[in-house]
Amino acid sequence: MTLRNALVGALAVVSLAACGTATPASDSGKIKVVTSTNVWGSVVQAVGGDAVEVKALLDDPSADPHSYESKPADAALVKDAKLVVFNGGGYDDFFAKLITSDATKKVEAFPLRDDHSKPQTGTPDADGHDHSVNEHVWYDLHTVRAVAEAAANELGAIAPDRKTTFEKNTADFSAKLEELEKKVDGIGKGKKVAATEPIAHYLLDETGAEDVTPEAFSKAIEEESDVPAAALAEMNKLVEGKQINVLVENTQTENQVTKQVVEKAKTAGVPVVQVTETLPAGVTGYLDWMSKQVDALAQALKA
């Protein structure tokens, strides 16, 4: 999955303004939380409710976690925050560098991947990105639940009088995640899928579908390099020959190659399921966003 232009079309969600454009007021009386992206901001908002005021640093649709240059204001926000939440795994390294105090309460999502995930190891590249792992853990519903629980624990330590409320909010959030897990679990068994990028890897894995995307194709798209002719030919063969049941498209990182593959899929009658890396306009939060993507995937796999 490419980390370039990772946040295109992301943060126009008015209902999540607390996760993006609104700077926490010093006299609000709410717990200041700073997150790297609006995805994790929405999870914390679900847990903290009206007791938290959340600011997501990446509120520029064209921002890239790897190339994003933090501002003095960002450092000040992180320093002043009672809790910080970020993805990790090489996705938002800029954020980790802003945490200068060991006393800062923090939740890092990537290390919280559930034991159900297959062990993955590798060597980081010059940018600190490990290409043998998939850092998009917000598509792993188990990990999202773990992040919510970790956030609830930290918030409860900050405001013990509200601990019960945080726990109840987390239980409600987790129950809805479990509903999504049940809806997606095993629905792709016996089916084959391909993806323009491996962004929804964990979700596809949950369905039991076999991801047959040519490795060289995925790697080239992820690294924003030219797709080898053989890999492109193999991908086109899968699509045009209807050897796959579903094509998953990351709409935030389209290029000419992926657009052509998508068009070939549509022409061949292969269902195309669109996914995004961050919350798009028109959703009310993480659950609403993920529910719509899960429903689309389930419908396509059943076709």
Secondary structure, DSSP 4 states (H G I P E B T S, - for coil): ---TTTTTT----GGGGGGTTPPPPTTS-SEEEEESSHHHHHHHHHHHGGGEEEEES---TT--TTT----HHHHHHHHH-SEEEE--TTSSHHHHHH---TTSEEEESGGG--TTSPP------TTS--TTS---GGG-HHHHHHHHHHHHHHHHHH-GGGHHHHHHHHHHHHHHHHHHHHHHTTTTTT-EEEESSGGGHHHHHHHT-EE---HHHHHHHHTT-PPPHHHHHHHHHHHHTT--SEEEEEGGG--HHHHHHHHHHHHHT--EEEE-SSPPTT--SHHHHHHHHHHHHHHHHH-
